[in-house]
Structure formats: structure tokens, C-alpha cells
């Protein structure tokens, strides 16, 4: 039961980080969530087995969305986005 409370708390913190308007603070929050989430994931996997551990890993990836979407980087502020149209 306590492991599910840990997951719930982690998900709530992940959603709070997503609400942070400043990009730099949001990125620091995401890194902190990853650093805290890895031991939590190990604890859940140890208590409930690999299938639930895999499900929690997928939940963490959905909450963060950052490691999965890192390939599509936004250009720095002030620069134009690259054109996708070929001339």
C-alpha cells in the first residue's frame, strides 16, 4: 500500500512541475523527478514484481514526456523554427 502512495505522490509532483511556467525551473524539476523516481521504481518492482514495475516505468514516461520527446527540440527564443517545407 505504501508503494502506491509513493507513486501517487510522485505523479502529483510531476504534474506540479508541468505547471511551472519558467522552462529552466521545469527542467530542474524534471531532473529531480527522474532522480527520485528511479529508486521508487526499484522499490515498487521489488515489492510487486517486474510487470507492475514495467507499468510504473511506462507511467513515469507518460508523466515526464521529456525523455520521449527530446528529439523534437524547440529552437531557442528569438530564433525562427526550421522550415519543414521543401522549396
PAKE-956882 format. One line per 3 residues: their letters; for each residue y, z, x of N, C-alpha, C, O. Coordinates in Angstrom, 3 decimals. Atoms other than C-alpha are relative to their C-alpha. Layout:
A = Y Z X Y Z X Y Z X Y Z X; ... $
This chain:
XXX = -1.201 0.000 0.819 0.000 0.000 0.000 1.256 0.000 0.856 2.231 -0.676 0.528; -1.204 -0.069 -0.824 2.445 0.824 2.776 0.309 -1.333 0.679 1.471 -1.643 0.943; -0.255 1.293 -0.634 1.969 -2.591 4.370 0.730 -0.943 -0.961 1.541 -1.758 -0.523 $
XXX = -0.711 0.845 0.958 3.136 -4.279 1.163 1.455 0.444 -0.148 2.332 -0.381 -0.405; -1.387 -0.474 0.003 6.234 -2.080 1.171 0.749 -0.511 1.229 1.935 -0.832 1.154; -0.611 0.552 -1.211 6.893 -3.215 4.738 0.357 -1.464 -0.221 1.449 -1.900 0.143 $
XXX = -0.259 1.420 0.278 6.594 -6.857 3.643 1.164 -0.150 -0.966 2.038 -0.993 -0.763; -1.087 0.062 0.971 8.859 -6.262 0.666 1.342 0.294 0.656 2.321 -0.406 0.397; -1.228 -0.341 -0.706 11.488 -4.617 2.862 0.422 -1.139 0.930 1.608 -1.453 1.026 $
XXX = -0.313 1.102 -0.908 11.255 -7.478 5.385 0.553 -1.197 -0.766 1.496 -1.843 -0.309; -0.473 1.130 0.818 11.705 -10.104 2.641 1.416 0.278 -0.520 2.260 -0.619 -0.524; -1.346 -0.351 0.473 14.726 -8.255 1.217 1.008 -0.129 1.145 2.111 -0.639 0.945 $
XXX = -0.896 0.149 -1.160 16.260 -8.074 4.713 0.207 -1.471 0.349 1.308 -1.869 0.730; -0.125 1.435 -0.260 15.545 -11.786 5.194 0.961 -0.667 -0.963 1.743 -1.530 -0.565; -0.935 0.554 0.971 17.391 -12.618 2.005 1.419 0.492 0.250 2.376 -0.245 0.014 $
XXX = -1.335 -0.510 -0.341 20.294 -10.395 3.066 0.581 -0.762 1.182 1.776 -1.055 1.204; -0.469 0.787 -1.151 20.511 -12.267 6.380 0.429 -1.388 -0.453 1.386 -1.944 0.085; -0.362 1.331 0.498 20.614 -15.546 4.455 1.360 0.004 -0.686 2.008 -1.038 -0.775 $
XXX = -1.296 -0.093 0.671 23.704 -14.313 2.622 1.165 0.189 0.956 2.320 0.105 0.538; -1.064 -0.206 -0.989 25.658 -13.665 5.842 0.728 -1.319 0.205 0.097 -2.327 0.520; -0.711 1.273 -0.062 28.435 -16.269 5.932 0.209 -0.547 1.414 0.294 -1.763 1.583 $
XXX = -0.285 0.464 -1.360 29.013 -16.444 9.696 -1.309 -0.432 0.654 -2.277 0.328 0.683; 1.225 0.575 -0.550 26.457 -18.667 11.421 -0.533 0.810 1.177 -1.745 0.995 1.292; 0.458 -0.739 -1.178 26.343 -16.633 14.650 -0.697 1.294 -0.411 -1.738 1.643 0.146 $
XXX = 0.613 -1.243 0.459 25.602 -13.387 12.810 -1.318 -0.280 -0.714 -2.261 0.505 -0.612; 1.235 0.361 0.698 22.982 -15.123 10.689 -1.102 -0.321 1.004 -2.262 0.026 0.781; 1.007 0.340 -1.001 21.222 -16.438 13.791 -0.511 1.254 0.708 -1.703 1.353 1.000 $
XXX = 0.427 -1.265 -0.601 21.157 -12.977 15.375 -0.920 0.746 -0.970 -1.921 1.332 -0.557; 0.838 -0.636 1.004 19.741 -11.621 12.127 -1.372 -0.641 -0.099 -2.376 0.050 -0.270; 1.292 0.700 0.042 17.035 -14.278 12.093 -0.868 0.375 1.195 -2.071 0.594 1.056 $
XXX = 0.762 -0.391 -1.189 16.029 -13.441 15.655 -0.513 1.429 -0.133 -1.630 1.729 0.288; 0.446 -1.381 0.225 15.876 -9.753 14.715 -1.149 0.035 -1.002 -2.090 0.811 -0.836; 1.094 0.057 0.973 13.701 -10.606 11.702 -1.293 -0.490 0.647 -2.374 -0.002 0.316 $
XXX = 1.189 0.488 -0.699 11.319 -12.529 13.950 -0.565 1.105 0.886 -1.776 1.322 0.916; 0.454 -1.060 -0.898 11.182 -9.661 16.458 -0.668 1.146 -0.762 -1.625 1.740 -0.267; 0.598 -1.066 0.809 10.403 -7.142 13.710 -1.203 -0.523 -0.774 -2.157 0.217 -1.014 $
XXX = 1.059 0.565 0.831 8.179 -9.480 11.721 -1.319 -0.197 0.712 -2.372 -0.118 0.081; 1.248 0.232 -0.735 5.637 -10.162 14.455 -0.890 1.248 0.014 -2.077 1.138 -0.293; 0.871 -1.186 0.089 4.405 -6.543 14.725 -0.429 0.323 -1.434 -1.552 0.773 -1.659 $
XXX = 0.367 -0.228 1.406 4.497 -6.219 10.921 -1.136 -0.921 -0.407 -2.056 -0.505 -1.112; 1.061 0.953 0.305 2.359 -9.339 10.647 -1.321 0.433 0.616 -2.369 0.320 -0.020; 1.216 -0.501 -0.639 -0.138 -7.913 13.132 -0.578 1.196 -0.736 -1.796 1.303 -0.886 $
XXX = 0.433 -1.186 0.740 -0.292 -4.633 11.197 -0.662 -0.388 -1.323 -1.700 0.158 -1.696; 0.560 0.453 1.285 -0.902 -6.416 7.895 -1.332 -0.702 0.222 -2.274 -0.502 -0.546; 1.242 0.696 -0.303 -3.564 -8.634 9.459 -1.094 0.995 0.374 -2.250 0.817 -0.010 $
XXX = 0.968 -1.016 -0.380 -5.275 -5.589 10.953 -0.507 0.765 -1.218 -1.699 1.057 -1.314; 0.396 -0.772 1.178 -5.295 -3.729 7.639 -0.748 -0.822 -1.044 -1.715 -0.342 -1.634; 0.504 0.748 1.154 -6.106 -6.535 5.208 -0.762 -1.277 0.350 -1.246 -1.964 -0.550 $
XXX = 0.799 1.153 -0.388 -7.780 -9.288 7.202 0.828 -1.247 0.289 2.026 -1.287 0.010; -0.715 1.187 -0.453 -6.891 -12.742 8.506 0.565 -0.867 -1.118 1.592 -1.516 -0.920; -0.503 0.865 1.069 -6.460 -14.505 5.152 1.326 0.503 -0.539 2.243 -0.284 -0.770 $
XXX = -1.279 -0.545 0.457 -3.749 -12.159 3.957 1.038 -0.081 1.116 2.224 -0.277 0.851; -0.917 0.171 -1.130 -2.239 -12.261 7.447 0.562 -1.413 0.052 1.747 -1.602 0.329; -0.456 1.393 0.037 -2.058 -16.053 7.200 0.963 -0.225 -1.156 1.959 -0.933 -1.012 $
XXX = -0.905 0.127 1.152 -0.486 -15.802 3.749 1.363 0.619 0.310 2.395 0.073 -0.079; -1.275 -0.639 -0.360 2.160 -13.416 5.113 0.747 -0.814 1.063 1.977 -0.837 1.079; -0.639 0.885 -0.976 2.804 -15.775 8.032 0.712 -1.147 -0.705 1.837 -1.498 -0.348 $
XXX = -0.630 1.073 0.772 3.492 -18.579 5.554 1.195 0.516 -0.788 2.205 -0.179 -0.904; -1.128 -0.602 0.698 5.715 -16.252 3.525 1.173 0.190 0.947 2.318 -0.084 0.586; -1.062 -0.175 -0.984 7.674 -15.421 6.658 0.661 -1.324 0.371 1.878 -1.385 0.543 $
XXX = -0.567 1.320 -0.310 8.110 -19.115 7.460 0.871 -0.498 -1.144 1.897 -1.137 -0.911; -0.807 0.419 1.146 9.386 -19.744 3.939 1.300 0.793 -0.090 2.343 0.244 -0.445; -1.204 -0.826 0.058 11.826 -16.846 4.112 0.976 -0.416 1.093 2.174 -0.536 0.840 $
XXX = -0.898 0.326 -1.112 13.200 -17.806 7.519 0.532 -1.427 -0.097 1.733 -1.648 0.056; -0.334 1.432 0.067 13.199 -21.623 7.108 0.625 -0.505 1.282 0.832 -1.710 1.419; -0.674 0.393 -1.235 14.800 -21.663 10.552 -0.962 -0.621 1.000 -0.641 -1.682 1.534 $
XXX = 0.875 0.654 -0.972 11.803 -22.350 12.815 -0.528 -1.340 -0.502 -0.789 -2.240 0.296; 0.548 1.238 0.532 10.567 -25.069 10.472 1.030 -1.121 -0.035 0.676 -2.285 0.149; -1.028 1.017 0.131 13.881 -26.882 10.074 0.870 -0.152 1.231 1.957 -0.725 1.150 $
XXX = -0.820 0.021 -1.219 15.120 -26.559 13.651 0.210 -1.420 0.513 1.191 -1.679 1.209; -0.138 1.372 -0.489 14.574 -30.268 14.327 1.222 -0.680 -0.603 1.814 -1.560 0.021; -1.163 0.602 0.657 17.337 -31.152 11.867 1.222 0.875 0.253 1.635 1.627 -0.630 $
XXX = -1.161 -0.818 -0.357 20.290 -29.545 13.642 1.260 -0.627 -0.569 1.418 -1.848 -0.597; -1.315 0.460 0.434 23.734 -29.780 12.197 0.882 -0.193 1.219 0.748 0.549 2.193; -0.888 0.181 -1.152 26.409 -31.138 14.541 0.981 1.168 0.092 1.272 1.806 -0.920 $
XXX = -0.991 -1.064 -0.140 28.896 -28.618 15.972 1.236 -0.291 -0.844 1.520 -1.439 -1.185; -1.188 0.169 0.836 32.041 -28.021 13.965 0.991 -0.933 0.679 1.191 -0.862 1.892; -0.992 0.924 -0.523 34.630 -30.732 14.398 -0.569 -1.354 0.375 0.188 -2.311 0.538 $
XXX = 0.619 1.276 -0.340 32.131 -33.471 15.253 -0.575 -0.630 -1.255 -1.007 0.057 -2.181; 0.541 0.727 1.149 31.021 -36.139 12.845 -1.529 -0.030 0.089 -2.102 -0.048 1.178; 1.458 0.104 0.051 27.409 -36.278 11.748 -0.404 -1.411 0.419 0.298 -2.375 0.112 $
XXX = 0.442 1.343 -0.395 25.427 -39.158 13.266 -0.356 -0.821 -1.225 -0.905 -0.318 -2.206; 0.254 0.903 1.117 25.142 -42.142 11.011 -1.475 -0.357 -0.053 -2.108 -0.584 0.978; 1.396 0.386 0.172 21.734 -42.933 9.592 -0.150 -1.455 -0.394 -1.266 -1.963 -0.504 $
XXX = 0.025 1.399 0.414 22.692 -46.467 8.569 0.041 -0.880 1.240 0.811 -0.630 2.167; -0.045 0.952 -1.109 21.954 -49.317 10.925 0.905 -1.164 -0.388 0.845 -1.676 -1.505; -0.972 1.057 0.299 24.671 -51.942 11.188 -0.521 -1.351 0.372 0.170 -2.353 0.187 $
